[in-house]
Amino acid sequence: MMRTTTAIAVLALGLTELACIVPPGDVGELTDTDGSTAGSSDDSSAGASAEDTSGGGPPPSACGPEGPSCDEDVDHDCVGQDEDDAPYVYDPEQSDIDGDGIADVMDLCPTVPGLADDTADADGDGIGNGCDPCRRSAAGYNLDAVNPMGYMRVRNIATVADADGDGIGDACDNCVQVPNCEAYGPGMPWQPGDPIADGDPTLCQGDADADMVGDACAGMQGAGAAGPVGLGPDDDFDQDGLVNVIDACSRLPLTDAIACTGDGDCPEGRKCETAAGLCDHLDRDADGVGDLCDSCPTVENPMQVADGAMQEGDDVDGDFVGNACESSPACELRASPRRIAFYPVAVEGQCCTVAYRGDGSILDPDGLPVTQDCEAPDEGVSCRSLPLTVALAPGMVLLPPGCDAALSAAGLTVETHLPLTPDDVGGVEQLWAMSCQLPPLDQDFDGLADPCDLCPHAFDPENLPYIDAEGTLWPDAGKYCNGEYAPHNCG
């Protein structure tokens, strides 16, 4: 589904939105075995690796004479640490929509002030609990006694879609089309930050027989549905005209009903379900899981909807980024979810923008520019090559699939397609209708998402650990942000 709006933002929020980042010095100030501080200014050899004692260290700041020095600007956004509302996340715009002191680039719930909403994320999908209509972990919705088929289990799909407006998102709602949580519904839709009695079955999501189908809709069949509301293969849980067993997103309703008699009647990437006479959800990787509910929409990973442990094994860290789409094998056990943002144009939930700021905008720890066209003889001499995994990842250098056409149709380019603010769309309520996803944060573009990168601000595709002057290995600290490469040694 392509989504556009005519609202164009006048304020860019930056291209790294909504993330919770552990600072690179989180392991504490490293010391050598004699107790002195590794990399301290009075010990020029401290911090050098056992096999490399040559010079180096990060290049000086590129912010100009009026900007902060390199040791005062760890995230390289030219905003000094003391003034930076996101000191470890690149954020030159310093936007804070809800004014709570938590920068939008770090705020998991950017329109609702409050620390708990900003940081708590029970299901690990990158959307803070206060803004997430599926605010519980997936295990909090699935009942072992029911044991539904894998494709009918609630998963932590990162979407705020809520067809009935009752404050329980489609991905976890036991009545997708019938409001059944307090008085919320089409006439009074829940909005992020509103109080809600989720978890109290007397007020919300009543299910007397505990079959994972709400009492308010059990057995109902609406106009155009292919079967009654239920979890069986021939039921139509989301009432969108496709029975569960063939529905590529069985808990997310189709947003457009396109009649078909064969695949040729459907847009590219959408299969005609001839028995229903409808085009199924877009599924670009043809793994049977629609892009909107796919933890890895560009690489086949059908096991994500398999039964039992096979489903869990497809996304070990539970961040709704399938193992096949993790930025590196090192990230399979470290949660690095996609990030929520607000843009006028999106395709299948993916924001039509890119994170990469252009060749030369990133320098390696020794000051060499990172480029896409660094030839082999020049590698490590005059330039560094942008990793292929970064170059090909949707939303990093290349636009997500379908976005070129979508931006063109909207009369926009990547450069003119700016993030939205509440003022652009008439308020916070309308802003959430324009939410979409960005790739997991990889600020140094080295192919390692920040949570699994030993030095998230230092380009190092090898992710080398730090070895101090005494030869001690620090496995949780990176070579290129400690010792001689520590920020305080950058000048």
N, C-alpha and C positions, 0 to 999 in steps of 0.2 A: 504494500500500500504506500503510495506517495502522498505526503502531507505537506501542504504549503500554506502560507498566509501572506497577505499583502503588507503586514506590519514589518517594517525594517528598523532595526535598532540604531540608535544614535550613539550608543556607548558600547565599545567592545569590552567584554569581560576577560579577554585573554583566551588562549586555546587550551589551557589546562584547568579543567573545571572539576570541582567536587571530589576531593580525595583526602584521605586521612594518611599522612605520611609520617613514618618514624624518622627522626633526624639521624643523619649519618653518624653522629657522635653518641648514639644511644648506648653503646657498650661502655661508655665512660671514657675519661681521658686515659689513653694508653700509656703505660710506663715500661721502661726497659727493666731488665732483671735486677739492675742495681738500685732500682727505686726511683731513678730520675725520670722525668717526663719525656716520653718518646717524642722526638721531633722538636724539643724545646730550642729556643733561639740561642742558648749558650752551649749547645752540643750539636755541631754541624753534622756529625755522623749518625746521630740518633734518627731512627725511623728508616734507615736504608735497609733494603733487603739483604739477606746473607750473600746472595749472588750478584747483587747490583748495588754498587756504592757510588755510581756515577751521579752527576748533577741531575737536576730536573726540578720538579715542583710545578704547580699550576701557574699558568701565565698570569700577568697582572690584569687588573680589571679592565674591561672594555667599555666602561661607562663614562669615560672622559674625565677630565680634571675636576669637574664639579660633582661627579658621582661618587658613590661610596667606594672605598678601597676593596680589593678582592676579598680580604679577610673579613670585611664587614658585610659581605653580600654573598652568602653561601649558595643561594639559588640563582644567582646571575641575572636577576631581574632589575638591577640598578636601583633597588630600594634597600636602604641600609637595614641591618638586622633590627636595630632598636625602633625603627619606624614601620617595619614590614608586618602587615597583619597575617601574612603566611610566610614566615621566615625560611621555611624549607621547601616551599613550592613556588615555582616561577609564576609570578603574578604581578606584572607591571601596572595593571589597571587598579589593583587594590579594591575591587568591588565587594560590597557587603550588602546584599539586597535587604536583609532583615535587620541590619544595624545592630547585631548582637556581638560584634567584635570578632566573630569567626569568619574569615574570608570565604567568599563563595567557592573558591577553588579547593577549600578544605572542608566545607560545610556539607554534610550529608543531607541536610534538610535546610536549604538555603533561603526559604521564605518564612520559616518559623523560628523566632529567637528562643534560645534556651540550650544550654550545654548538652543535656541528655538527648534532645532531638538531633543535635548536630553530630554526635559521635556514636550513639547506640544504633546497631544494625543487626538485629537478632538473626535475620536470615542470610546475611552476608552478601546481599545483592547490590550493594553500593547506594542504596536509598535508605536514609535514616528512618527509624521507627515512626517518628512523628509525621513524616510525609509519605510513608509507605502504606498503602491500603492492604498489603499482605505483610503485616508487621511481625508476625510470629515466624519461627523457623518452620520449615516444611514438615518436620516431625510433629509439630503442634497441630497440624491439620489432618495428617494421615492416621488412620486407625488400623492397628495391626489385625484386629478382629475382622475388619472388612476386607483387607488385603486386596485392593483393586488391581486390575491389570496395570502394568508399568506406565502405559500411556495415559491412564486416568489418575495417577497419583499427583498430588500437589507437589510442584517443584518451585524453587525460588526464582521464578522467571522475573527478570528485572523490568517490570512494566507497572504503570499506575493506571492502566485501563480499568474502568469500573462501569460496565454497561448500564447497571440499574441505579447507580449513584448512591448506594447505601453504605459506602465507606469500607466495604470489603471488596478487594480487587478481584477481577474476573479470574485471575490465576489461582485464587484460593477460595472463592465464594462457593458455598454449597447450594446457592440458587443464583445463577449468573444473571438471569433476566428478571427476577422477581425480588424487589427490595425486601430485606428481612433483618434489618439491624436498626433498632430504635425507630425514630421517625424519619431517618434519612431515606432519600429516594429522589426521583426525578424532580419533584417540586421543591425539595430542600436537599440538594446533593451535599454529601460530606466533602469538606475541603481540608487539605493538610493543616494540621494544628487543631482541628476541632476535636473535642473530647468524644470518645466512643467506647461503648461497653463491650468491645471485642473480648471474648472469653467468658462472658456471662450469658449462657444459653437461654436464660429467661427473658433477656432483652435483645439478644443478637444471635443470629444463625441457629435458631432452635432446631434441634434434630432429636426428637424423642426416642426414636429407635436406633440412633447411633449408626446409621448406615452411610454417612457422609453425603447424604442428600437432604437438604433442608425441608422441614415440614411444610413451609410455605409454597413449595413448588413440586414436591414429590409426585410423580406420575402425571404431571401436567404436560400437555403438548400444545404449543402455540401455533399460530398460523405460519405456514412455511417450514415448520420443523419436520425432521425426518423420522422422529420417534419421540417418546416421552422423555422427560428429564430422568436420568438414571445413569448408572456407571457401567451398564452392560454394553457389549459390543454393538447391539442393534438399537440402543438408546441414542438420544441426541442431547447430551448433557447441556451444551451451550445454546441449543435451540437455533442453530444457524443453517439447518437444512442438510447437514452431513452427519451421518451416524458416527458414533465414537470411533469405531474400528478403522474407518477410512479418513477421519478428520485429522489433518496434519497438525492442528493445534486444538485438541478436543475440549479444552477449557477456555479458549479464546474465540469468541464469535467472529465469523467473517465480517469484515466491515463493508464489503461490496459483494452483492450476489450477481455473478456473471453466468448466464445460462450457456450451456455448451452441449454439444453432441460428440465432440472429440477434442483432442489437445490443441488442434489448430484454431479452435474458437477461443482459447485462453491466452492471456499475456504470457510472454516468455517466462519460463521457470514455474509456471502453474499448470498442474495436471487437471485434466477433466475427469471428474468422478462421474462416469456415464450413468451409473445407477441412480444418482441423485440429480443428474443434469446440471451440475454446478462446477465451476472452477474452484479447486481447493486453494488453500493458502499458498503463497509464494514459497518455494523450496528450492533455492538456487543450487544447493549441493546434492539434491535428489536423494536425501537419506531418509525421507518419509517424515521428517520433522520440519514444520514450517519455520521460516526465518524468525518470525515474531516470538516463537517459543523454543528456539534452537540455541543451545549453549555454545554452538560453534557453527554459525550459519554458512561459512564458506568452505568447510571441510566436513566430509561425511563422518558422522559419529552417531549412528542409530542406537547404540547401546544406552544412550541417555534416557530412553524410554523403555528399556528392557526391565525385566522383573528383578527385584531384590538387589543383591550385592553388585550385580553387573551394572545397574544404573548408578549406584554410588561410586563405583570404580571409575566411571567416565569423567567424574569431576571430584577428585579426591578432596580438594580443599574447600569445596562447597561454595565457590564464589560465582557460580553460573558462567564461568568461562571453562568450557570443556578442555580436557587435557590436550586434545589435538590443536586447540587454538591458544594455549598458553604461550606467552612470549618466549619461554625457554623451559626445558625440563626442570630447571631449578625452581620454577614458579608453580609446579604442580602441587606442591605441599604448602605454598604460601598464598593466602588469599589476596588476589589483586583484581577486584571486580571492575567491570566497565563503570563509567561515571555518568551521572545524570547531568544534563545541560538543557538549555532552552534556545532553540533556533527556529527561524521561520520555515525552513525546508528540511524535511527528513524523509527517508525511504525505509520502510519496514523497521521503524524505530531507531534507525541509525542517523545521527546528525550529519548533514551534508557539509562537512568541513574537514580540514586536515590539521594535524598538530605540528608537523614539520615546518620550521620557519625559514627553510631555504639553505642551500649549500653555503658553508662558511659561517653560519650562525652558531654552530657548535664547534668548540675546539676540544681537542683531546688534552689530557693532563699536561702534555709538554708543549701545548700551543699550536699543534698542527690542525688545520681545518678539516672537518668531516664533510665529505662530499659524496655524491652519488656516482661520480665518474673518475674516481681515483684509480689510475692504472697500476698494475702490479709493480712495475719498477719504482713507482713513486710512493707505494704504500709504506708508511712509517718513516718516510724521508721528507716528503713535502706535503703529504696529505694522509688522511685515513678514510677508508671506505665505509660508507653507511651499510650496516648489515642488510643482507637481502631480506631477512625476516621482517625488518622494519620497513624496507622499501615496498614490500608487497602487502603488508598488513592494512586492511581497510581502515581509513581514517587517520593513518599516520602520514604517509606521503601521497598515497592514492585516495581519492574519494571512495566512500562505500559504493557498492554496486547500485546502479540506477541513479546516482546523484548527479552525474553530468547532465543527463536529460532533464532531471527535476529542476536543477538550478537554471538551466537554459530556459525552461518553460516559465520560470518565475522571473526571468530577466535579470538574473543575478550571476555573479562569479564567486569564486572562493574568496577573493579579496573584498567583495562588497557584501558578502553574506555574514552578517555580524550577529553575535548573541543577542537575545532579547532581554529587556527589562520589563517590569510590570507596567511602566508608563507606555511602553510600545504597544501593548495589547489591551489596555484598559483595566489593569489590576492583576493582583496575584492569582485570583481564581482562573482567569483566562490564561495566565502564564503556564500553568501546569498542563493545559491542553496542548502546549507546544513543547512538551518535554521530549527528550530523545537521549540517545546514549553516545558517549565518546569512548575511545579505546582505553584500556587500562593505562595508568600514568607511567610513562617512561621518559623522564625529563631529559636524560642525556642521550636518548635515541641509540643506545647500544644493544638493544634487543632483550633487555632484562627489565621487566616491570619493577618499579621502585621498591615494592615490599620485599623482593627477592634479590635486589641489587645491593652488593656490599657498599658501593659508593654511588648513590642515585644521581649525583650531580657531576660525576666524572666518567667520561666515555671510556669504557673498558669492556668490550664484548667477552673477554675471557673471565671477567669477574674474579681477578686474582686476589687472594687473601694477603693480608699484611704480615710480613716477617720482620721482626725488629732487629736491631743491631747485634743482639746476642743470638740470633738465629731462632728465636721463639716464634712459632706460628700462631697467629690470632685468626682462627677460622671464621669468626663472625665479624671481622673488621676488614675493610678493603685496603689494598696497597695504595690506591690512588686518592685516598682521602685521609691518610694517616702518615705519621713520620714526616719525611721531607715534603710530602704532598698535602699535609694538613693545611687547612685554610689559613692558619696564622703564619705559615711559611711562604705564602704565595707571592709576596712582594719581592 
